[in-house]
Amino acid sequence: MASLYLIPVTLGDTPLSQVLPAYNKDIILGLRHFIVEEVRTARRFLKQVDRDIDIDSLTFYPMGKHADAALFSKYLDPLRKGESVGVISEAGCPAVADPGADVVAIAQREGLHVVPLVGPSSILLAVMGSGFNGQSFSFHGYLPIAPGDRAKRLKQLESRSAAEHQTQLFIETPYRNHKMIADILSTCNPRTRLCIASGLTTTQEFLQSKTVKEWKQTPPPDLNKIPTIFAIYAG
């Protein structure tokens, strides 16, 4: 059956064999159409999958931040005609806090077959490794940059975590990781637990959970420019 395959990629310079099943390669090599966040990195990923792949025979459709969303429906024309299509984002799983959701939504509305493939998700990996509530959690993306607005948002998430016993996850632009950590430590209750999950599945991996009070006493290592998931739990 022709399908829209959601193809995960690595979260960094990690060998594909460590995080992606061999089945994914079989699927990828059978595809000729790819909807991608960035063409250059998608081509590089496909060469990692199989260095002999004929890249020039493939068709790429951009879905990144500068792409025209009005074209997304047209990207699915091959699928409507019976040819499977792959979706590839920059890191991790397509459509999970990542581009691709709009394309999947179109496919679902039309009753087209959608198949998510197995691969690394930094959000799920952070929940798994945090020791926090994995039955109820919420991902909020980026928090406000303005100090006052950020502090207010952190307090809201902390209160929600306490009231609902829910893990709260969010991210920051990697070069501002330490500013985020400083803001959490200066805003949240000393008893609130903070998990810092950086460079997951890579050689830079750092994953540790402590109370805010403990983090103040023993700060994390230099995490500048390393993709990081932050999780707080006050339940």
C-alpha positions, -999 to 999 in steps of 0.1 A, spaced: 0 0 0 13 35 -9 21 53 24 34 85 38 64 73 58 75 95 87 113 88 88 133 96 120 169 107 118 197 108 143 198 135 170 235 142 162 266 125 148 256 91 160 260 59 138 226 51 123 229 15 135 228 26 171 194 44 169 176 33 137 163 -2 128 174 -19 96 138 -19 85 139 18 80 166 14 54 145 -10 34 116 15 34 139 45 25 155 27 -5 120 20 -19 111 57 -19 116 83 -47 98 113 -32 108 130 1 92 160 19 121 174 39 129 202 63 162 210 46 172 195 13 210 195 20 209 177 53 182 152 40 205 143 11 234 138 35 212 116 57 202 94 28 238 90 18 245 78 53 217 53 49 233 40 17 263 56 1 253 41 -33 219 57 -33 212 77 -65 204 110 -50 199 127 -83 170 103 -91 151 115 -61 127 144 -57 128 167 -27 100 190 -15 109 216 11 88 220 43 112 242 64 105 276 80 108 294 46 87 269 27 53 278 12 27 259 32 2 264 4 23 238 -16 22 211 11 -9 195 -3 6 193 -38 36 175 -23 13 146 -17 3 142 -53 27 112 -58 10 95 -28 -25 101 -43 -12 85 -75 0 54 -57 37 62 -49 49 62 -13 64 94 1 89 100 29 90 128 54 124 138 69 131 165 95 164 179 107 166 158 139 146 132 156 110 123 147 91 143 120 59 160 133 68 157 170 78 193 180 92 194 145 80 202 109 58 177 92 26 179 113 9 200 86 17 175 59 5 146 81 -27 165 88 -35 168 51 -28 131 46 -51 122 75 -79 144 63 -78 127 29 -76 92 44 -42 86 30 -21 59 47 4 72 73 32 51 88 54 65 115 87 47 117 107 39 148 135 63 158 149 86 185 127 113 201 145 136 225 113 144 243 105 107 250 141 99 259 142 128 283 110 116 300 123 81 302 156 91 318 142 118 341 127 97 368 96 120 366 60 111 359 59 93 326 21 88 328 14 125 324 37 149 307 34 180 285 59 196 261 58 234 257 85 241 231 103 274 236 95 296 266 93 334 264 126 352 261 117 384 281 129 378 317 96 388 333 75 367 309 98 337 313 97 338 351 59 340 349 57 310 325 81 290 347 59 296 377 29 286 357 45 253 347 57 246 382 22 252 396 7 230 370 32 202 377 24 204 414 -14 205 409 -16 177 383 15 157 391 26 163 355 61 165 341 66 198 322 92 198 293 105 226 272 136 236 252 158 266 245 181 277 217 213 257 225 236 287 229 212 301 256 211 268 276 229 283 306 207 314 307 177 290 309 193 270 337 200 302 356 164 314 352 150 281 364 173 281 394 164 316 403 126 312 398 115 277 409 110 263 443 142 247 458 123 214 462 112 213 425 131 187 405 149 197 373 161 173 347 187 185 322 189 161 292 216 172 267 230 157 235 209 125 239 222 95 220 254 113 212 290 113 226 280 146 244 251 130 263 244 144 297 213 134 316 207 142 353 179 150 376 183 170 409 163 194 430 167 231 422 186 234 455 210 206 445 216 221 411 226 254 428 251 235 449 265 215 420 260 232 386 259 212 353 289 211 330 293 234 300 263 226 278 267 256 254 254 248 219 243 213 228 206 205 221 189 202 254 155 192 268 146 207 302 120 190 325 106 202 358 85 182 382 69 196 414 44 168 419 
